Amino acid sequence: MYHKKERLVDEVKRFVMILAVVILTLGVGAAFAEEMGVMGGGCPPVDPGCPPLPNFDTLKVNWQVVPMSTIKITERELNLCVYIGCLEWLGKAKEIHYSATATGTDLRKIVGAVQTALPTDVGLHVNLRRPDSVGTSQGWKELSTTPVDLVTGISKLCIGYGTGQVALSAGPNAAKGSGSVVMQLTILDQAI
């Protein structure tokens, strides 16, 4: 019986302690909320002696607008074959895909070239279609180490996608052989 009485006293003490903590917490929270202006209608009263704070701020932003021109061929490698003396190379063309960007109002063009000359009577031909219907395709062109125009009149093209065809020809004086050559597409100003 004595133990029950002590346990009841301990539980009452614990309850009183918890109640005191809750009351203290609510009292401090209410005082803090009143100080911050949360209770009783929102914002604290404005001191008429204080100047109003601005409702804006500024940031200096330096900017630059520049034209961009770039081209990327999707394929990394093509394997082409042609019979010597058979100039019917158009039916044996392989397709390529590319993306081009030529921003700004200046006219640009896509030119093509090979980095090293092909053997005698062997030719590499390219027909590049205009990207996203911008510009004018120049049709089939044989590439050499001197750049040749493939698409002209390109402007205001943020990014466009195009296709083309590449074919190999071998005239009657071509010698049997194989190898590789690097074809390069470049975007230049139309004036060049």
C-alpha positions in Angstrom: 0.0 0.0 0.0 2.8 2.3 0.9 4.4 1.8 -2.5 1.2 2.7 -4.3 1.0 6.0 -2.4 4.7 6.9 -3.4 4.0 6.0 -7.0 0.9 8.2 -7.1 2.8 11.1 -5.6 5.6 10.6 -8.2 3.1 10.6 -11.0 1.4 13.7 -9.7 4.8 15.5 -9.4 5.6 14.4 -13.0 2.3 15.7 -14.2 2.7 19.1 -12.4 6.2 19.4 -13.9 5.0 18.7 -17.4 2.2 21.1 -17.0 4.6 23.8 -15.8 6.9 23.3 -18.8 3.9 23.5 -21.2 2.7 26.7 -19.6 6.2 28.2 -19.6 6.7 27.3 -23.3 3.3 28.8 -24.3 4.1 32.0 -22.3 7.5 32.5 -23.9 6.1 31.7 -27.4 3.3 34.2 -27.0 5.7 36.9 -25.7 8.0 36.3 -28.7 5.1 36.3 -31.1 3.8 39.6 -29.7 7.3 41.1 -29.9 7.5 40.0 -33.6 4.1 41.3 -34.4 2.6 37.9 -35.2 -0.3 38.1 -32.7 -2.8 40.9 -32.6 -3.3 41.8 -36.2 0.1 41.2 -38.0 2.7 43.9 -38.4 4.0 46.0 -35.6 3.1 49.7 -35.9 5.4 51.8 -38.1 7.4 54.4 -36.3 6.6 57.7 -38.1 10.3 58.8 -37.5 11.7 56.0 -39.6 12.1 56.5 -43.4 10.2 54.0 -45.5 12.3 51.1 -46.9 12.5 50.8 -50.7 10.5 48.0 -52.2 13.1 47.3 -55.0 16.7 46.6 -55.4 19.0 46.7 -58.4 21.7 44.5 -59.9 24.1 45.6 -62.6 24.1 42.9 -65.4 26.8 43.0 -68.1 25.7 41.4 -71.3 27.0 40.6 -74.7 25.2 39.3 -77.9 27.5 37.4 -80.2 26.9 35.4 -83.4 27.7 31.7 -83.4 28.4 29.3 -86.2 29.2 25.7 -85.9 28.7 22.4 -87.7 28.7 18.8 -86.5 28.6 15.6 -88.6 26.8 12.7 -86.9 28.7 9.9 -88.6 32.3 9.4 -87.7 33.2 7.1 -90.6 31.9 6.0 -94.0 33.0 3.0 -96.1 32.6 3.7 -99.8 33.5 1.4 -102.8 33.3 2.0 -106.5 34.4 0.0 -109.6 37.1 1.5 -111.8 35.7 3.1 -114.9 32.1 3.0 -113.7 31.1 6.6 -113.5 27.6 5.7 -112.3 28.4 6.6 -108.7 25.2 8.5 -108.0 23.3 5.3 -107.2 26.0 4.2 -104.7 25.9 7.3 -102.5 25.7 7.0 -98.7 23.7 9.3 -96.5 25.2 11.6 -93.8 23.4 13.6 -91.1 24.6 16.9 -89.7 23.5 19.8 -87.5 24.5 23.5 -88.2 24.2 26.8 -86.4 24.6 30.1 -88.0 23.1 32.9 -85.9 22.9 36.5 -86.7 21.8 38.3 -89.9 25.0 38.0 -91.8 24.9 35.4 -94.6 27.0 32.3 -94.1 27.8 29.2 -96.2 28.8 25.6 -95.6 31.9 24.6 -97.6 33.5 21.2 -98.0 37.0 20.0 -98.6 39.2 16.9 -98.2 42.4 17.3 -96.1 44.6 15.3 -98.5 44.3 14.8 -102.3 42.8 11.6 -103.6 44.7 9.5 -106.2 44.5 10.3 -109.9 41.0 9.8 -111.4 39.4 9.1 -108.0 36.8 11.6 -106.8 34.7 12.2 -103.7 31.4 13.9 -104.4 29.0 15.5 -101.8 25.5 16.8 -102.1 24.6 18.6 -98.9 20.9 19.5 -98.4 20.1 22.8 -96.7 19.6 22.6 -92.9 15.9 23.0 -91.9 15.1 24.5 -95.3 17.4 27.5 -94.6 19.8 28.5 -97.4 20.4 27.1 -100.9 21.9 23.7 -101.7 24.5 23.9 -104.4 23.9 20.2 -105.5 26.5 17.6 -106.2 30.1 18.9 -105.8 33.4 17.1 -106.2 35.7 17.8 -103.2 39.3 18.7 -103.3 41.8 20.3 -100.9 40.3 23.7 -102.0 37.0 24.3 -100.2 33.9 24.4 -102.4 30.5 25.8 -101.6 27.9 23.2 -100.6 25.1 25.3 -99.1 24.9 29.1 -99.3 22.6 31.9 -98.0 22.4 30.6 -94.4 21.4 33.1 -91.6 19.3 33.3 -88.5 19.7 29.5 -87.9 20.1 28.8 -84.2 20.3 25.1 -84.8 19.2 23.2 -87.9 19.4 19.6 -89.0 20.3 18.5 -92.5 21.2 15.4 -94.5 23.5 14.9 -97.4 25.0 12.2 -99.6 28.6 11.2 -100.2 29.7 9.1 -103.2 33.0 7.9 -104.6 33.9 7.8 -108.3 36.8 6.2 -110.2 37.5 7.0 -113.8 39.1 4.7 -116.3 42.6 5.8 -115.4 42.2 5.1 -111.7 44.6 2.5 -110.2 43.4 -0.2 -107.8 43.8 0.8 -104.2 42.2 1.8 -100.9 42.8 4.2 -98.1 41.1 6.9 -96.2 40.6 10.6 -96.5 39.1 13.1 -94.1 36.2 15.2 -95.4 35.7 18.5 -93.6 32.6 20.7 -93.5 33.1 24.3 -92.4 30.7 27.3 -91.9 32.2 30.5 -93.3 30.9 34.1 -93.9 29.2 34.3 -97.3 31.7 37.0 -98.4 34.6 34.6 -98.2 
